Amino acid sequence: MAEQAEQVEQFARKLWENRSSNFIERIEKECGYPKNTLDSGPWGLEWDQLPDKAKDHLREMAAQEVAAMQTPPSEVEQYLITMFRELERLRPVKYGATSHGIAWDNDWERLVLLVVLGDAAYLHPLYPGDLTRDPIATAANLWAKAEPEIDKPDANYVGYKR
């Protein structure tokens, strides 16, 4: 139990260390503080300077994350993790923190595989039968279908805004 409390405390501190202005505003709002209460000075408040109410709120958020990390993945989650690891092996993403993914395309009204290509992603439509019971084989088959399409002039791309 003490080990989990320590994990929660470390995670709460990490949440605060990696804060953004939107995150600070959210914490202020959820704790009932006036705007800019927790963001004084050029770098904001340090952990030791935070009011107890804000620290407790961050600990609650951290406890939920720690519990989620300790929950074993469902069969679907494990399938997707395995499939995306294999896609990453087949087509490593060299730039950025994001990797390949699956999304819903409203125009096509279907799932699409997003193949990350640096500052853009290729959208490969998924058809019935593309997702099989074997995530490794699925990744290989999807990549075999998507790879030749990427360089075509009429390939479907989506760019990222920065």
C-alpha positions, -999 to +999 in steps of 0.1 A: +000+000+000+029+024+008+044+016-025+013+026-044+010+058-023+046+066-034+037+059-070+007+082-068+028+110-052+055+107-078+030+107-106+011+137-092+044+156-091+052+145-126+018+158-137+026+192-122+061+193-136+048+186-172+020+211-169+007+233-197-012+265-194-045+247-203-037+221-176-032+248-150-065+265-160-083+232-157-069+225-122-077+261-111-113+257-123-118+222-108-104+234-074-124+267-075-094+290-076-094+323-095-076+323-128-037+326-126-037+316-089-014+286-096+005+302-125+022+331-108+056+341-121+073+331-154+075+294-145+044+290-122+044+276-087+066+248-077+051+216-061+060+227-026+043+261-031+010+246-043-020+248-019-030+215-003-063+215-022-045+216-056-020+189-045-049+166-033-067+171-067-035+162-086-031+131-063-066+120-072-059+124-109-026+105-104-043+077-084-067+071-113-038+069-138-019+045-115-049+023-111-055+023-149-018+014-155-022-016-131-053-029-148-044-056-172-054-048-208-086-064-223-083-088-252-091-060-276-065-037-261-039-064-262-047-071-298-043-035-307-011-031-287+004-061-305-008-050-339+005-014-335+039-027-322+042-048-353+032-019-376+058+002-358+084-025-364+074-027-401+072+011-406+091+029-378+080+064-371+112+085-372+097+119-362+075+129-333+060+110-304+029+097-321+027+064-340+003+048-364-033+045-355-069+038-365-095+065-369-130+069-382-133+088-414-167+106-417-164+111-455-157+075-462-178+062-433-153+036-424-123+030-403-089+040-417-054+031-408-032+061-402+003+055-414+025+083-399+049+098-424+067+125-406+045+156-406+016+139-424-003+106-423-015+084-451-051+073-447-056+037-458-093+026-458-100-006-438-124-031-454-143-061-440-118-089-434-088-066-430-087-072-392-081-109-386-077-128-354-039-127-356-026-091-349+009-098-363-006-111-396-031-083-397-003-057-394+018-074-421-012-076-445-022-040-438+013-028-444+016-049-476-016-032-489-007+004-477+029+006-487+025+006-525-003+032-522+017+058-503+037+071-532+007+073-556-002+109-567-039+104-556-030+089-522-050+102-493-030+123-468-038+144-438-013+170-425-007+180-390-011+216-377+017+229-354 
